[in-house]
Amino acid sequence: MKNDRVYKILFASVYPMYIQKAEKKGRTKEEVDTVILWLTGYSESQFKDQIEKKSDLQTFFDEAPKLNPNASKITGMICGYRIEEIEDPLMRKIRYMDKLVDELAKGKKMEKILRE
């Protein structure tokens, strides 16, 4: 994985793709927001600020208030990698977010996605 290149991707450029992926499967933007806010600990206004200031993925996660303590329960394969085996902490957080949106698009119930 070329991690440095991934870290420089703007969250504001990835976010619409997450929404599009979810909406294609009958889910909503609000549900995408819910899973991202759950993971990162951002408030809605903090989240909007990150989008408006065009934070890259590294900044987006570095400035996140607190990674959800249940994030470590997110396991499985994403993009050909087993999440729990990803050693780089930032890449693991990015893949957590990818996996949550993926589960949403696959129709999983919100309670299961949020590891409740």
N, C-alpha and C positions, 0 to 999 in steps of 0.2 A: 504494500500500500504506500502510495506517495502521500504521506500524512500532511506534510507542509502545504501542499497544494490544496488539499481538502480543507485544512484549517482556515485558509484565506477566502474560501467561498463565502459570499454574503448570505447571511440568514434570510434577508429579504428576497433573495433570488430563489432559495430553496422552498420557502414557505408557500408561495402560490402553487408549487408542484405538489406539495403535501395536500393542500386543499383540493386541487384538481383530482388527485388520486382518490381521495375520500369521497368526493361528490360523485365521481363516476360510479361508485358502488352504493350510492344512496345515503351516504353519511353527510354531515354538515361541517361548515367552517367552524361553528361553535364547538363541535366535538373535537376537531383538530386542536383548537385553542385549549380546550379542557385538558387533553392529554399532555400538551407541551407545558402548560402552566403547572400541571401536577408534577411533571418531571423536574422542572427547573426552579419552582418556587416563586416565579415572577408573579406580580400582581398584573391585572389587565393593563394598567397605565404604564408600568415598567416594561411590559412586553411590547406595547405599541411604541414606546421610546426606542427600544432596540431595533425595531423595524425601521422607524423613521431615520435613525442615525446611521442606518446601513452597516450594522455591526457584522464583522465576519464571524464564522462559527466559533473560532477560538475566543473572541471577545464575548460573544453571546453566552458561552458557558462559563468563562472566567468571571463575568459579572452577575451570573445567576445567583440569587440569594442563597439557595440551598438545594442541593440535589435531593430528591425525595429519598428517604431512608429505605423505601421498598423497591427502589430502582434495581438493586442487586437481584431481585426476584425475576427480572426480565432476562430470559434465557432463550436459547434457540439459535437458528441460523438466520443471518441477514447478509445479503450480498456475498454469499459464499463463505462467510466466516461465522464461527460459533462465538456468540457475544461474550459468553463467560470466559473465553480463552484469549480475548483481546487484552494485551498487556498495557498498551498505552491508555491512560485514564481518559484523556480527552476524546480519543477515537471511540472508546467504549461508550462515552456519553452520547456522542453523535449517533452511534449505532443503536443505542437505547431509543433515541428519538425516532429513528427510522423504523425500528421494530414496532413501536407504539402506533405509529401511523399505519403501518402495514397491517397490524392486527385490527385496527379500526376499519380499514378498507376491506378486510376479509370477513367483516360482520360479527366479530366477537362482541360480547356484551361489555358495556362500559365497566361494570364491576370487576370483570376478569382482567380487562386491560389495565385498570388502575390497581390491580393486585390487592383488592379489598377482601 
